[in-house]
Amino acid sequence: MRRVIGPRLSIAVLILALAFGKAAGGETYPLDRMVRLDVWEGALSDVAAEIQRQTGVELVFYRPDFPPEKEKKTICLVTGDVALRLVMECLSRRLGCRYRLSESGRLEMSGGYEWVGPAFAVRFNELGESLSADGDAETQAPGLREFLRVMPLLPGNFSFTIEESPAPGGGHNTKAVTILPLPLADYFDKAIRCLKGDAGDFPPAGTPDPLAPRAASAERASWSQMLAAELDIPSGNSDPRAVMRNICARINIAFMLNGNPGDGQSRSGLLSGTTGFGRAIEELAGSLDLPRRILLNPGAVIFEPGKPGEWEEDSGSREFFWSGLAVAGFDAPGIVEPGGMNAWLTRLRREIFPHVWLDPVCGIGYNHATDRLAGIAPANVVAAVAAEMLRR
């Protein structure tokens, strides 16, 4: 078992640290709308109805890649006032799927990319100076394939090729020829322009705010700080659900069971008096007979089968980052590190919203012919990359 050491925080400080803001313009982004749930061995349809009642956001299941049997899983979810995004992260882990905010404003749970649909665009992008000066056609555009990692996962005959043809007066014309879903085709076009020299969605002359607009979760209070915070638990609480409710009344957090709870008899007199938050969730894990704890940022505890005392922090996301992405280009001269540019990009992905780059529709690539970086990611993630580039 890992030992977590951190400063003691008051519950008031934790509540402030866990507060969500509003999107630009005063309108709360749908996934940042607040919701409070208390469902114990209930149906997913009940959770969906409550989400719509509280937030106005409809939760649907995209067929055929969301099998009906997933909806039969029972849901045990107790939360304080938390963002809808956090609830969707919990539900997606329980159901083994992912989710997206569709263009119509609905939330869709899906197992794959069938929702992309058949609409496509055929594009011919002149590469010109975005190519390196040497190498064959397959290696002359080193950053382009980074932006099409999602293509093999898409249901359809989509393609990417680099074609060369003789140019008048000698030399060659080189084009990137793509057949892609329309939104992805637009992002790819913009990425090529950014590698050539365009600023894209974030002009490099300005200093962007890495937290606005909020298209992905901002960094939150660290788990080491949260686990060290003290709680007052009324005496006589032997019911895990009651303890969770009590904690959620003090900390806006989410508890999810990714498994079936035990009979609650493994321990009696679960908790009482003043105790640390870390100790509380350890006791809850034992009482539920779901000993493995996943600490899911930005503020959820998931209990599931595993070894007693086993836990981990998980900063990953199950959101499909497909629409509402930003594309930006940056000058990148003088980046020298052991291992070169590839090592620097690896470090950048590890340090700036690392979970986002796991989604194959997001990417950041480099072209050494123009010394340019281009990135495709949620707007606040691209803004954070821009801030890092300005900091250098």
Secondary structure, DSSP 8 states (H G I E B T S, - for coil): ----------HHHHHHHT-----GGG---GGG-EE--EEEEE-HHHHHHHHHHHH---EEE-SSSS-GGGGGS-EEEEESSEEHHHHHHHHHHHHT-EEEE-TTS-EEEESSSGGG-S-EEEEEEE-GGGS-SSS-TTTS-TTTGGGGTTGGGSSS--EEEEEEEE-TTSSEEEEEEEEEEHHHHHHHHHHHHHHHT--BTS-TTS---TTSS-SS------HHHHHH-EEEEEEEE--HHHHHHHHHTTS--EEEESS----S-SSSS-EEEEEEHHHHHHHHHHHHT--EEEEETTTEEEEESSSTT-EEEE----B---SSEEEEEEE-TT---TTHHHHHHHHHHHHS-TTGGGSTT-EEEEETTTTEEEEEEEHHHHHHHHHHHHH-
